[in-house]
Amino acid sequence: MPGIAGIITRNKASDARRLLANMLDSMTHEPFYEMATCCAPELGVWAGWIAHPGSFAAHESTAGDADEVGLLLSGELFQDDRVTPRPASSQASRPGSILSLYDRLGARSLPELNGLFSGLIIDRRAKRALLFNDRYGLERLYVHQTADATYFASEAKALLRILPDLRALDDAAVAEFLAFGCVLESKTLFRGIRCLDGGSLWSFQDGSCTKDRYFDPESWVHQPALTAQAFASEFEETFSRVLPSYVGNGAGLGISLTGGLDTRMVMACLPNLATKPVCYTFAGLSGATLDQRLAARIAAACGLDHQVLRIQPDFLSNFGSYVDRTVQVTDGCSGATVAHEIYFNAQARALAPVRLTGNFGSEVLRSMSTFKPSRLEPGIFHADFRPKVEASAARTVRAGEHPVIFAAFREIPWNLFGSLAAGRSQLSFRTPYLDNELVALACRAPASSRQSPASAIQLVEHRRSELSRIPTDRALMGNGGSLSRTARTLFAAVTFKLDYLHKEGLPDWLMPFEPALGALDHAGLLGLHKYLPYRLWFRHELATYVTDVLTDPQTARLPYWDAAMLSSIARDHVAGRHNYVREINAVVTLAAIDRLLVRGQPNQN
């Protein structure tokens, strides 16, 4: 995945350049990446960057050793006219660049930056280096510190590559991973490696490291509250104003389009563009979801082309390699049931190198959350490890935190990072719903607005009324037809739930009714919402792969599992006696983490 990596050391280590080369090599997952180094040996700084060709990060990052001031950047920034810096006189700066803003404001420039990013500024004039990340911590920086050096990288594996003592799983972090599907706070799966908190600023000067934060989320909580009407009005104005920064002139832009509200708002506020973006929708092996059907209508109404990007049989026949690639790219933050992200986003990149999505809109604006305990079958755990998982699952994570703050600064960076990281390995990712101004505004919304789609619907109706006549996938808009809106909403809710049960979440007590769900699927009444039937794939097309991994002695040797239960889970799921899709995902993913990242064995073909 594109990112940055480096070593900041008190010692003028002769092998620092070699170690840096190894770090960058471990992060080079695709042959089309751009890469360069930017070092200041007299400051003890050895660093490099990897980026998508032609990306914002590639344009902003310094190639070759820094002159006066150098920058290594990962991610992308979106500035409007109020904060875009004016041209500066420094030779190290370009008009409108991050470094020109740094020229004017120094470290005080960081709160002005808007986007998902991490970076290192090497300032030879001040004899210092500044390591920083975005306020959400979504552009991750993994760090390890010794008495003499700080090692940092956008991927944990870069540290594992050069520091073999770190190649061990942290049992407390693994317990959280199994309890919630992710590791919480700044911990990682690996001993001795942590993530920088969001909004971090670490300053290195004269052999010392000063750790600070340039942003406190609580500053947004204490803003004056708005009424529902005032919020809807201000949200419409703000969203339509900030969106053009994420769209640019349309060149190289692909819009990942669904039938939901969040991409509908994007389409309603699209500016007139010099170059038309392409729209696409992800889909399964066959059939047509509501997302496909509605997205095609939305694109046509906006005068844009629309394509369907499908899973093909080669995804299932090479499933093991996609799992391995996903674990490698995401440092184990995602695995088996997110293996499709690299597959889909590689297809999307063939259409456009930048992907604009509606991701995180429902979490930030409408307090919709998928963050909850995984509730894996307790019998799967080794008797000595089970209490640790149960203690993690019993932990109160939200603790009364403001729902927008929890979504933007906790749930998204912790729980949703993996799928984002997998996609970003293939293309540049943009979403307007983590724009600083929008998230700050969402914190001012009354509870009634966060529990209703009214403000989103109003925006679409006001900005592009023809799009409001096309229903969403949950029938929240649209007029006409033989069914009333209430009936259509009920139909959408029922089919969504049945689709979820059939493709993913069928409880054991409903197993006798699986043939009936299959009949509804064949009749076209299911498959309207879900197109990735991992529960069924694990029973049929991927049964051999699942069985091989769960019965592999190397899997059973991990101290987390009850070995006998692993074999039972494989048999019972494949036979259709129980639904163990979550347990299979956990075991397969952790086995790949151990094999690839801890023991360093090569990918499976």
N, C-alpha and C positions, 0 to 999 in steps of 0.2 A: 504494500500500500504506500502511495506517496507520503513523504514526511521528512523529518529531519533527524539527525543523530550526531552525537559528538562526545568529546571528553574535555573536561576543563580541569586541569591538574596543576598542582604546585610544582611538580617535577617536570623538567623538560625531557619527558620520556622519549627515548630514541625509537621506540616501537609504536608510538601513538598513531602515526600515519598508517601503519599496517593494521592496527586494531580498528581504526576508523574504516578502512577499506573493507574489512570483514563485516563490520556493522552494516554498512550500506549494501553489501552483497546479500546479506540475509533479508533485506527489505525489497530487493529487486525481484518482484514476482512476475513482471511482464517485460518482454524485450523492448516495448515501445516507450518505456519511461525515459525521461531526461534525468541526468545526474551530474552533480558537480560538488567540489569541496570549496570551503572558504575557511582558512585557518589564520591564526595569529600566534605563531610559536612563542614570541616574546611575552605574550599574555597567558601562555599555557592553554590556548584554545585550539582544538582540533575538531572541525565540524564539517558536515556535508548535508546535502539535500537531494531528494528525489521528487520528481513532479511529473504530472501529465504534460505532454508536449503542448506548447502554446497556452498553458494555463496561467492564471493570475500569479500563482506561486512561482512558476518558472520565470515569469516576467520580472517579478519583484526581487527574487533571490540573487545574491551576488555569486558570480562564477569566478573562481580564482581568489587568491588571497586578498583580504580587504585592504583598501587604500587607507582612507581615514576612518570610514564607517562602512561596515558590511552588514548584510541582512541575509538570514536563512529563514525561509517561510514555508509553512505547510498550511493548506487551506485557502480561504478566499475572504476578502473583505468587501463590504458594500457600504459606500459612503454617499451621503447626499451633499448638496451644495453648501449646507450649513457647516459641515465639518471637513470638507475636502480641503486639504492644505494648499496654500498658494505657493507658487514656485519659490524655491530657496536658492541661495547662491552656492551652497556647498557642491563640490564636484562629485561627492558621493551620493547626491540626491537627484532624483528625476522629478519634474513638476508633477504634482498629484500623487506622488508615491508615499509609502509609509515613512521612508527615510526623510523626506522633506518635512513631514509632520514632526518627526523626531528631532530634526534640526531646530525647529521652532520651540518645541515644548519639552524635549528630553523624555524622561520616563513618564511625565505627566500626559504624554500623548496616548498612553495605553487605554485609559477610560474612554477616549474618543473613538476607538476602533470598534467597528460593528461587523460581526460575521463569526464564522467558526474557523479558528486559526491557532497555530502555535508558532513560536519563532525564537530566534536568537539574534540579538544585535551585538556586533563586535565593534566597540567604539575605541579605536586606538588613541583618539585625542584625549579621552577621559581615562584611558587605561583600564577599561572595564568591559564586561560582557553582561548582557541582560537576557535571561531566559524567561519566557512568558507564554501564557495560553489564553484562550477566550474565556469569558466570564462563566460559561456553563461547564467548561472542562470537557467539551465534546470532541475537540481535536486533542486527543490524549497525548500526554508526555509521560513516559515511564522513566523513573530515576532510581539510581542506586548511588549511595555515597560511601566513601571510605575516608580515612584520615587525610589522604592526599589528593583525592580526585572525586569529581562528580561525573557520572556517566548518565547520559540521557538519550532517549530515542522515542520516536512515534510508535515503535513496536517493541514489545518486551523481548521478542526473540533476538533483537540486535544486542541486548545486554546478555542474554543467555549464550549467545555465540562466543563472546569474548571473556565471559566471567563464568567458568564452569561450576564454581561453587554455588551459584544461584540456581542451578538446575535441580530444583526440588520443589514439590508442591507444598503449599502451606495448608495444613489440615483445617485450620479455622476458616480459611477462605474457601476451601473445597466444600465445607459444611454449608456455608452461605450459598455457594453455587448450586448445591443440590437442594437447598431449602427454597430458594427463590428463582433459580435459573440465571443468576448473576451474582457477582461479588459486589459488596456494598462499600460505599464511601471511597477512600483512596487506596484500599487494599487491592492486591492482585492475587492471582492464583499461585504466584511464585514467591518463595521466601526471599526477603531482602530487596524486593522490588515494589515500589509504590507508584501511584499516579499523582501528578501534581493536582492539587485542588483547583477548581475553576477560579479564574481571575488571579492566578499566581504571578508574582514578579520576583524572581531570584536574581540578585545582583552579585557578580563576582568581581572582586577588586583586591589587589594586594594580598592575594592568597586566602582571602576570607569570602564567605558566602552569607549574604543577608537575605533572609526569606520574608517576603511581604505579600500582601494581597491588595490589589488596586480596586477591587469592587466587592461590596457586601450586599448580598441579595436582600437583606432586611431593609435596605434603603428604598426598595420598591414597595415593600409591604406598607410602609407608613405614608404613602401618598394619599391625598384626599380621595375619598370614594366618589363614584359617579352614580347617578340614577340609571336605570335601564335605558331610558330614552337617550340620555346624554352619551352613554357608552356606545350605543348603536350608531349614533351620528358621528362621534369622534372616531370610532373604529373604521367606519366606511371611508372617512377622509384620510385617515392614516394609512390604511391598507392600500388604497388606490395611489397614494403618493409614494410609498416605499417600494411597491412592486416593480416599477420600471428598473430599479437598480439591479434586480435579480434577473431581468429579462435581457437587458442590454439592447442591441439592435436586432436581436433574433438570430444572428449568425452562429452556427454551430450549436444551436439550442434544440433540445428535445424536451417535450412536455410529457411526463408520465401521467396519463389521464385515466381517471376512474369515473364512476358514477356518483361519487360522494360530493359532499358540500365543499370540502377544502380545495380540491382542484377546480370546482365550479366557480369559486370566488376568484381564483387565479385567471380563469378564462374570461370572466365577466369584466375584469379590470385590465386585460391585456392592452397595452398602448398600440398605436399604429407603428408597425415595424418595417424597416427597410428590407429585411429578409424574413421570410415566413419560417417559423419553427415547424418541426415535424411533431406530430402527436402519436403516441403509441400506448398500448395497453397490454399488460402481461396476461397470459392465458395458459390453460392446461393442455393436455394432449389432444382433446377434442371438445366439442360443444361450444356454446356461446354463453358466457356469463352476462349478467346485467351490466357489469362494468364495461364489457366489450360493446354491447348494444348501445348503451347510453353514451359512452365516450365517442363513438362514431357519429352520433347525432349532434353532440356538442361541438366536435371538431368541424363538422359540416356547417353548422350554424355560424361558426367563426371564420369560415372560408379556409380551413386548414386541412391538410392531408392527415389521415389516421391509418395506422398500421397495427396489426395484432402480432405480438411476439409470443410464440408458443414454446412450451416444453416439448422436446422431441424425444423419440425412443432412446437416443444416445445418452440422454441425461441419466436414465435408469440403468443402462448397460455400463455406464462409467461412474456410477453413483459413489463408489468408494473413493475415487480420485477427487470428486467434487467435495466430499466431506473433508478429505485431507487438505485440500486447498483452502477451504473455509476456515478450518482450525488454524492453519498456518497464517493466513492473512489476518485473522481476528485475534490471534494469540489465545485461542480457546474461548473467546467470548461468545461464539456461536459455533454450531456444529451440524449435526445430521439434519435437523428439520429447518435449517436455513441454507442448506447447500444449493438451493435454487437461485440465490441472490447473485452469485458470480455468473451463473449460466445466463440469467435474464439480462443482467447489466452488460455482459459482453455483447449480446445482441443489440442492446440499446446503443452502445458505443459505436457500433458499425453504422448507425443512423446519424448520431450526433455525439460529440465528445462531452457535452454538458447536459445533465439531467435536472430539470426543474420539477419538483414534486410538491404535493400538499402534505407531506409527512409532518407529523407532530401538531397539526392544527387542532385535531380533536382533543389531544391531551392538554394543550395550552389554553384553548378557548372554551372548551366544553367539559373539562374535567373528566374526560373519559380515560379510564386507566385499565391496563392489563397487568399491573404490578400486584402480585399476590403470591402466597406460598405455593410451591409446586405440588405439594401433597403427594409425593412419591410413595409407593407401596413400602411401608416400614420394613417388611421382611427382606427387602433387597439389600439392606445395609448390614454390614458386619456388626455383631453384638457390641463390640467395643466402640464402634464409631457412631452407632445410631443415636446415643444421647446428645452428641454434638450437633447432629442435624436437627433433632427435635428442639434443642435449645435455640438454635438459630431461627427456626421457623416460628418459635414463640415470641421472638423479639418484636417489640413495637417500633416500626420503622417510621411511620408518618408523624407520630407524636404531636398531633394538632397543628402541623405546619400548614401554611397557606397553600391551597391546592395548586395554584399556578407556580409557586416557588418549588413545591415538591415535584411537579411535572417537569419543569425546565431545568432544575438544578440537581434532581435526584433520579427520577424515573428514566428520563431520556438518556442522560449520560451513563447510568448504570445498566439499565435493563434493555434499552433499545440500541445501544452502541454497536452490538455485534453485526446486525443486519446492515447498518449504515456503513460500517467498516468494510464489509464484504463488497458492497456495491461500489464504494469509493476506490477499490482496487482497480476498477475497470474504467471509471469515468469521473468527472467532476460533478459533485452533488450540490444542489441548491434547494433551500426551502425558505420562503419568506416568514414562516411561522416562528422562527427563532430570532427574527430581527429584534434588536434591543428595544426599539421604540414600541413594537407590537407587544412584546412580553411585558414591558413596563405598563403599558395601557391595560393589558389583560388583568394585571394585579389590581386595577381600580374598578373592575367590573363588579356589580352586585352579584350575590349568589344566584339570583333569578336568571341573570344573563348567562352565567356559566352553566346552568342546567337546562338551557334552551337553545335551539338553533335559530331563534328569531332574528338575531343581528346578522347572521350569515345569510339567511333568506332575504332579508331586507336589502343587503348590499347587492345581491344578484339581481333582485327586482329593479333596483334603482339604476344600476350600472349597465346592465344588458338584459332587458326585460324578456327577450326571446328565449334566453337560457332558463328563465324561471318557469317556462311552460314545459320544459323537459323534466320529468320526475327524477329524483335521486334514486339510488339503489334501495333506499329505505322509504321511498314514496313521500318524501318531505315536501316536495314541490310538485308542480305540474297540474294541469287542468284537463278536463275532457275525459273520454273513455266511458265504458259501460259501467265501471265500478266507481263508487264514491271514494273520496280520499281516505275516509276511515277504513273502508274495506281493503283498499290497496295497501294502506299502512299495516293492517293486520296480516294480510297475505305476505307482505315482505318480512314481517317479524317472524311469522310461523315458518316460512321457507328458509329463512336465515338460520333459525334454531335447528331445524331438521337437517339442513346442510352441514352445520357444525357437528351434529351428532354423527352423521354418516361418515364424514371425511376425517374427523379428529376425535371427538369427545364422547363417543358412545359408552355409557356406563355399563358395567357388567350385567346389571339386572335387566337391561334392555337388549342384551345380546340375542335373545330368541326372536326379536323383531327385526334383526338385520336383513333378512330376505325381503321384508316389506319395504324397508328403506331403499334397498337395491332396486326393487321394482319401480319405486317412485323416481329414482335416479334415471333409470332407463326410459321412463315415460317423459322425461324432460321437466319434471316438477322439482327436482333437486339439481344441484350444479349451477344454480343461478348466482350464488354468492361465493362459493368456495371452489377452487380449482386445483388445490394441492392435497390430494388424499393420502397423506403420509400413513395414516392408520391402515388403509387398504394396501398401499404399496408395501408396507412392512409385512403384511400377511401374504402377499402374492409375489409381485415382481422382485421385491427385495428380500424375500424370506431367506434365501441362502446367505446373502450378505449379513443379515441380522443374526442368523444362527451362528455363522462362523465367528463373528466378533464376540458374541456373548458366551460362546463356549471355548474361546481361545484361552489357553492357560496364562498368557501374558495379561489378559483382561482380569482374570480371576486373582492374579497375584497382587493386585492393588489392595491396600488394606481397608478399602471402603465397602467392599461387597461381600455378601454371603454367596460363595461360589455355587452352592447347590441351587440357590434361588435364581441365579442368572440363567442356568439351563432351563429351569422350569418356566421362567418368563418367556424365553424364546419359543418353547414348545406351545405354551398356552396362547400366546398371541397369534402365532401362525395358524394354530388350529381354530381360532375364533372363540376360544372359551373365555378369554379376558382381553381387555383393552389395556395394553402396556406401552402405548406410543410414547408417553412422557418418560417412562423408565428406560425404554430402548434409546431414546434420544440422549438421555443423561449418560448411560453406560457407553454408548458408541462414541460420544463426544469426548468423555474423559479418557477413554482408551486411546483415542487419537492424540489428545494432549500429551499423555504420558509417552506415547511412542515417538511423536514428532518433536515435541518441544523439550521434554525432559531427557529422554534417552537418545534423541537425535537420530533415530532411524529414518531412512528415506520414505518418501510417499509411496503408497500402494498404487499399483497401476490397475 
